[in-house]
Amino acid sequence: MTDLSTPTTAARAPARPAADAWRALRRRPDTVIAAAVILFFAVMAAFPGLFTGTSPRACPIRDARLDPQGWGGAHPLGTDALGCDVLATLVHGVRPSLLLAVVVVGVSLFIGVTLGLLAGYYLGWVDYLVSRTVEVFLVIPLLLAALLVLSLFQGVDLGSGTFEVILLPAIVLILFGWMPYARYVRASTLEAKNLDYVTAARSLGASDLRIMVRHVLPNAIGTVTALLPTSVAGVISAEAVLSFLGIGVRPPATSWGIQIEQGSEWVTGGAPHILLAPLICLVATVLALVVLGDALRDALDPRLAR
């Protein structure tokens, strides 16, 4: 049976040394700009008080039909239909999106690397089980899975804390986020486990765990590292889509996806700033992560060394 879960170009060469990769990254102006954009939003997520002193929930809720206000005055980016400060909701909406991305990518990375190592090293029924599981998850639509998870937790109060509001979208995105790491690590393991130094370590009595962690896994670090920025960008985009559809982060929490969903009603209603502010931030963040991911992939590729 043809294994559809194995990339054909992974792990053909070891990654370039970290010093060479760092020098290659610093020579690219687009990489420096992308890193600055990512750092800016990371600081915003960690220290929202540096950018606004207004609470995103300080809104005149009793006047629910209040018309949105434009730019300037006490509200630099205006207010939304409930009188909430757009800048405040924008700043405080960064944290759930970035936190969700870090949690999803971190857990997906651990699951994918572990399963990829086991599948590539032991082969047999372990490899068959992992490969078939990857194929099953690849054919399940993300939105269908999101609706299923949401229906399972319908009516369950998970709380309104920072971690509680991202729990449901995190479960969905983790379920569909580990496969790329498993595929690339498996391919790297298949090649690395038969190298001379791995054979020597095995002949000296090294355990399977030591061989996998100390000798096999480092061969996949370059490929997996290059995947991380684009994976974070994918999670942030997916969160925005799920929140826009009402199955991601939900009020009273705020996120860029929720703001985009609320602002879409006012594009032609005289208040496009409610949509444009979070949309511009979302596009800038995703674009910066994609640029950084491409640059990191090129910097870690020894075939591009000069």
C-alpha positions in Angstrom: 0.0 0.0 0.0 1.3 3.4 -0.9 2.0 5.6 2.1 0.4 8.9 1.4 1.6 10.5 4.6 5.3 10.6 3.8 6.8 13.8 2.2 9.3 12.9 -0.5 11.7 15.8 0.0 12.3 15.9 3.8 15.6 15.3 5.6 17.8 15.0 2.6 20.5 17.1 4.2 21.4 18.3 7.7 20.5 21.8 8.7 23.0 24.6 8.4 24.8 25.6 11.6 22.8 28.1 13.7 25.4 30.8 13.3 25.2 30.6 9.5 21.4 30.6 9.6 21.4 33.7 11.9 23.7 35.6 9.5 21.5 34.6 6.6 18.5 35.9 8.4 20.1 39.2 9.3 21.0 40.0 5.7 17.3 40.0 4.6 15.5 43.3 5.3 12.1 41.6 4.9 13.0 39.2 7.7 14.0 42.1 10.0 10.8 43.9 9.3 8.7 40.8 9.8 10.4 40.1 13.1 9.8 43.6 14.3 6.1 43.3 13.5 5.8 40.0 15.4 7.7 41.5 18.3 5.4 44.5 18.4 2.2 42.4 18.6 3.9 40.0 21.1 4.6 43.0 23.4 1.1 44.2 22.9 -0.3 40.8 24.0 2.0 40.6 27.1 1.6 44.3 28.2 -1.7 45.7 26.8 -1.5 48.5 29.4 1.3 50.1 27.4 -1.0 50.7 24.5 -4.3 51.6 26.1 -5.6 52.4 29.6 -9.2 51.7 28.6 -10.9 48.4 29.4 -12.5 46.6 26.4 -15.6 46.0 28.6 -16.0 49.7 29.5 -19.0 50.1 27.2 -22.4 51.8 27.7 -24.2 48.5 27.4 -27.6 50.0 28.3 -27.4 52.1 25.1 -27.1 49.2 22.8 -28.2 51.1 19.7 -25.5 53.7 20.0 -24.1 54.7 16.6 -20.4 54.0 16.2 -18.1 57.0 16.4 -15.2 57.8 14.1 -11.6 58.4 14.7 -10.1 60.9 17.1 -10.9 62.4 20.4 -10.9 60.2 23.5 -11.1 57.2 21.2 -8.1 57.2 18.7 -9.7 54.4 16.6 -13.3 55.3 17.4 -16.0 53.2 19.1 -18.1 50.3 18.0 -21.9 50.0 18.1 -22.0 49.5 21.9 -19.6 52.4 22.6 -16.7 50.1 23.3 -13.3 51.6 22.5 -12.0 50.0 19.3 -8.3 50.4 20.2 -8.9 48.8 23.6 -10.7 45.7 22.1 -8.0 45.6 19.4 -5.2 45.6 21.9 -6.8 43.1 24.3 -7.8 40.9 21.4 -4.2 40.1 20.6 -3.6 37.9 23.7 -6.3 35.2 23.0 -5.1 34.8 19.4 -1.4 34.6 20.2 -1.9 32.4 23.3 -4.1 30.0 21.3 -1.5 29.8 18.6 1.3 29.1 21.1 -0.7 26.4 22.9 -1.9 24.7 19.7 1.5 24.7 18.0 3.3 23.6 21.2 1.0 20.7 21.8 0.8 19.7 18.2 4.6 19.8 17.9 4.9 17.5 20.9 2.3 15.0 19.6 3.6 15.1 16.0 7.3 14.7 16.9 6.6 11.9 19.2 4.4 9.9 16.8 6.7 10.7 13.9 9.8 9.4 15.8 8.0 6.2 16.8 6.6 5.5 13.4 9.9 6.1 11.5 12.0 4.2 14.0 10.0 1.1 14.7 8.0 0.9 11.4 5.7 -2.2 11.4 2.3 -1.8 13.0 3.3 1.5 14.7 4.1 3.1 11.4 0.9 1.7 9.9 -1.3 3.0 12.7 0.3 6.4 12.6 0.2 6.7 8.8 -3.5 5.6 8.6 -4.4 8.0 11.4 -2.8 10.9 9.5 -4.7 10.0 6.4 -8.0 9.9 8.3 -7.5 13.3 9.8 -6.5 14.8 6.5 -9.9 14.0 4.9 -12.0 15.4 7.8 -13.1 19.0 7.2 -11.9 21.4 9.9 -15.3 23.2 10.1 -17.1 19.9 10.5 -14.9 18.9 13.4 -15.3 22.4 15.0 -19.1 22.0 14.8 -18.9 18.5 16.3 -16.8 19.7 19.3 -19.0 22.7 19.8 -22.1 20.5 19.9 -20.4 18.2 22.5 -19.9 21.1 24.8 -23.2 22.9 24.1 -24.5 24.5 27.3 -21.3 23.7 29.3 -20.0 26.8 31.1 -16.2 26.6 30.7 -15.6 30.0 32.4 -14.4 33.3 31.1 -10.7 33.1 32.0 -7.9 33.5 29.5 -7.4 29.7 29.1 -11.0 28.8 29.3 -12.1 30.9 26.3 -9.5 29.3 24.0 -10.2 25.7 25.2 -12.7 24.7 22.5 -10.9 26.1 19.5 -7.6 24.7 20.9 -9.0 21.2 21.0 -10.1 21.4 17.4 -6.9 23.0 16.1 -4.7 20.5 18.0 -6.6 17.6 16.5 -5.8 18.9 13.0 -2.4 20.4 13.7 0.0 17.6 14.5 0.0 15.8 11.2 2.7 18.0 9.4 5.2 17.5 12.2 4.6 13.7 12.3 5.1 13.4 8.5 8.4 15.3 8.4 9.8 13.8 11.5 8.9 10.3 10.3 10.7 11.0 6.9 13.8 12.3 8.7 13.8 9.3 11.1 13.6 6.8 8.2 16.8 8.3 6.7 18.7 9.1 9.9 18.3 5.8 11.7 20.5 4.0 9.2 23.4 6.5 9.3 26.8 5.3 10.5 26.9 7.2 13.7 23.4 5.9 14.7 24.5 2.3 13.9 27.6 2.8 16.0 25.5 4.1 18.9 23.2 1.0 18.6 26.2 -1.4 18.5 27.5 0.3 21.7 24.3 -0.6 23.5 22.5 2.7 23.5 18.8 2.4 24.2 16.2 3.2 21.6 15.1 6.3 23.5 18.6 7.7 23.6 19.2 7.0 19.9 15.9 8.7 19.0 16.4 11.7 21.1 20.2 12.3 20.9 20.9 11.0 17.3 17.8 10.9 15.2 15.7 13.8 16.3 18.4 16.5 15.6 18.1 15.7 11.9 14.5 16.9 11.9 15.0 20.0 13.9 15.7 22.2 10.9 12.6 21.2 8.9 10.3 21.3 12.0 11.7 24.7 13.1 11.0 26.2 9.6 7.4 25.0 10.0 6.7 26.8 13.3 6.1 30.4 12.1 3.8 29.4 9.3 2.0 27.1 11.7 1.4 29.9 14.1 0.1 32.0 11.2 -2.3 29.2 10.2 -3.6 28.9 13.8 -4.2 32.7 14.0 -6.0 32.7 10.7 -8.1 29.6 11.7 -9.1 31.2 15.0 -10.3 34.3 13.2 -12.4 32.2 10.8 -13.8 30.1 13.6 -14.6 33.2 15.7 -16.1 34.9 12.7 -18.5 31.9 12.4 -19.3 31.9 16.1 -17.5 28.6 16.9 -14.1 29.9 18.1 -13.4 32.3 20.9 -16.7 33.7 22.2 -17.8 36.7 24.2 -17.3 38.1 26.8 -13.8 37.5 25.6 -12.5 39.4 22.6 -10.4 38.5 19.7 -9.7 39.8 16.2 -12.0 37.2 14.7 -14.9 38.5 16.9 -14.1 42.1 16.0 -14.1 41.3 12.3 -17.5 39.5 12.6 -18.9 42.5 14.5 -17.4 45.0 12.1 -18.6 43.3 9.0 -22.1 44.7 9.7 -20.8 48.3 9.6 -18.7 48.3 6.4 -21.5 50.0 4.5 -23.0 51.6 7.6 -20.6 54.5 7.9 -18.2 52.8 10.4 -15.7 50.8 8.4 -13.0 51.3 11.0 -14.6 48.6 13.2 -13.7 46.1 10.5 -10.5 47.6 9.2 -8.6 47.9 12.5 -8.6 44.2 13.4 -8.4 43.1 9.7 -5.2 45.1 9.1 -3.6 43.8 12.3 -4.6 40.2 11.4 -3.2 40.5 7.9 0.0 42.2 9.1 0.7 39.4 11.7 0.0 36.5 9.4 2.0 38.1 6.6 5.0 38.7 8.9 4.9 35.1 10.2 4.8 33.7 6.6 7.7 35.9 5.6 9.7 34.8 8.7 8.8 31.1 8.0 10.0 31.3 4.4 13.2 33.1 5.5 13.9 30.6 8.2 13.4 27.7 5.8 15.9 29.2 3.4 18.4 30.0 6.1 18.3 26.4 7.5 18.6 24.8 4.0 22.3 23.8 3.4 21.7 23.7 -0.3 21.2 27.5 -0.3 24.4 28.2 1.5 26.7 30.8 -0.1 
